[in-house]
Amino acid sequence: MRSKVVNIAGKNVLIEEKRIKDLKRLIKDFSPELKELWNKNIDINNADSIDDIFSIIEEKITLIFKDLTADDIENAYMNELEELFNTFMDVNFLGAKKGISLMLKQIQKN
C-alpha cells in the first residue's frame, strides 16, 4: 500500500492508497454534487455561487481526508489543496496513469 504525507494549513495529512471498493464508493458519493456543479450556471461575480462551490469542496474533502476539518480547508492555500489532490491521484492512480501512458505510446507507434 502506497502512502504520502502532505502539509495542509500547518497540519500533516497522511494519504493512503484506497481499495478499489473504497474508490468506487467515493466516486458514487461525489457524483450528485459534481453533476450539480457542472450544470450550475456559476457566476464568479456572485458571492453565493462561490460560497456554494467551496461548501461542497469543504464537505467532500473532509469526508475523504478524515484528519482535515472545514477550518483547515478555510485556512489552506490553494496550492496546498492542489498538492493534496495531486498526491491523492499519485497514491491511488499511479499504476493506472503509467499503464494508460504506455498504451497511448504503443497506439501512436502503430
KAQUI-V889962 format. One record per residue. N is the residue number from 1. RES is the residue in one small letter. PHI is phi in degrees with one decimal (999 if undefined). PSI is psi as a letter, one per 20 degrees, with the letter a starting at -180 (999 if undefined). OMEGA is omega as a letter, one per 40 degrees, with the letter a starting at -180 (999 if undefined). Layout:
n->(N	N)
res->(RES	RES)
phi->(PHI	PHI)
psi->(PSI	PSI)
omega->(OMEGA	OMEGA)
This chain:
n->(1	2	3	4	5	6	7	8	9	10	11	12	13	14	15	16	17	18	19	20	21	22	23	24	25	26	27	28	29	30	31	32	33	34	35	36	37	38	39	40	41	42	43	44	45	46	47	48	49	50	51	52	53	54	55	56	57	58	59	60	61	62	63	64	65	66	67	68	69	70	71	72	73	74	75	76	77	78	79	80	81	82	83	84	85	86	87	88	89	90	91	92	93	94	95	96	97	98	99	100	101	102	103	104	105	106	107	108	109	110)
res->(m	r	s	k	v	v	n	i	a	g	k	n	v	l	i	e	e	k	r	i	k	d	l	k	r	l	i	k	d	f	s	p	e	l	k	e	l	w	n	k	n	i	d	i	n	n	a	d	s	i	d	d	i	f	s	i	i	e	e	k	i	t	l	i	f	k	d	l	t	a	d	d	i	e	n	a	y	m	n	e	l	e	e	l	f	n	t	f	m	d	v	n	f	l	g	a	k	k	g	i	s	l	m	l	k	q	i	q	k	n)
phi->(999	-86.1	-156.1	-147.2	-110.2	-126.1	-97.5	-125.3	50.5	80.4	-115.8	-81.2	-118.2	-85.2	-107.5	-110.2	-61.1	-96.0	-74.3	-55.4	-62.1	-71.3	-64.1	-61.4	-64.0	-60.1	-62.3	-63.0	-67.4	-84.6	-52.4	-59.8	-69.1	-64.4	-63.4	-62.1	-63.5	-63.0	-83.9	-72.2	-89.1	-86.5	-106.8	-67.7	-87.0	-101.2	-60.5	-64.4	-62.6	-64.8	-61.0	-60.0	-62.5	-68.3	-63.2	-64.8	-60.9	-60.2	-61.9	-74.4	-62.1	-71.2	-75.5	-77.2	-109.7	-61.2	-74.5	-94.9	-116.0	-59.5	-63.7	-61.3	-66.7	-59.7	-94.1	-85.5	-86.9	-60.9	-65.6	-70.3	-66.7	-61.6	-62.1	-59.1	-67.4	-61.8	-66.5	-58.5	-65.8	-62.3	-66.0	-98.9	-129.0	-58.3	-61.8	-65.9	-63.4	-66.2	-64.0	-65.5	-61.2	-62.7	-63.4	-65.7	-61.4	-64.7	-64.2	-65.6	-69.3	-86.0)
psi->(p	q	q	q	p	q	p	p	l	j	p	p	p	p	o	q	p	q	q	g	h	h	g	g	g	g	g	g	h	h	g	g	h	g	g	g	g	g	i	q	n	p	o	i	i	o	h	h	g	g	g	g	g	h	g	g	g	g	g	h	g	h	h	g	n	h	i	q	r	h	h	g	g	h	j	q	q	h	h	h	h	g	h	g	g	g	g	g	g	g	h	h	j	g	g	g	g	g	g	g	g	g	g	h	g	g	h	h	h	999)
omega->(i	i	i	i	i	i	i	i	i	a	i	a	i	i	a	i	a	i	a	a	i	i	i	i	i	i	i	i	a	a	a	a	i	i	i	i	a	a	a	i	a	i	a	i	a	a	i	i	a	i	i	a	a	i	i	i	a	a	a	i	a	i	a	a	a	a	a	i	i	i	i	i	i	a	a	i	a	i	i	i	i	i	i	a	i	i	i	i	i	a	a	a	a	i	i	i	i	a	i	i	i	i	a	i	i	i	a	i	a	999)
